[in-house]
Amino acid sequence: TVSVLYWGRRGGFSYMPCSIEKPNEFTARLTSATDSRSILWTVALAVALVSVALGCGVEAWPLAACVVVMLTLVWKQATEVRRESLLVVQGVCVQLEQSSFLRTTCEMYPTSSVKAVFINEAFHGLTVRNVLAMSCDETPVLLLPFQNTNPKLPFLRDAWSLVDSMLQT
């Protein structure tokens, strides 16, 4: 088993792990994850604000507004994609997986339908990100395996090299 671990700063606050695992010559799993501690801080903040409001004798409507805002923040944190992986089984399929706290989605594409894999630049708000992109016969748009976790360029280069070499053979 060959395993490579990358660590890069995300947003200046935390480190995000990225790994490449190649258990045998026919299979490779590339994983990128974000820090999952932010949802814990959001829940802790919500509980603290509600308990302070109850202790101070705040009226019902500001307390209800505070609870709605905090529930919205917790829902946003819980549905945000925390982990993305790309599994390549040589000659069989390419599997894209996205996981959050509440759900996991999985898409599979046969390797025969993948036309090209490349690193591209994409706009995200006012910034430009490097993304790994895949062109596939089954979809009219580009597939972006790591669009939510935003791994750094060294990981994307190694991922591109490995996936491209596995799809060429």
Order of alpha helices (4+ residues) and beta strands (2+ residues): beta-beta-beta-alpha-alpha-beta-beta-beta-beta-beta-alpha
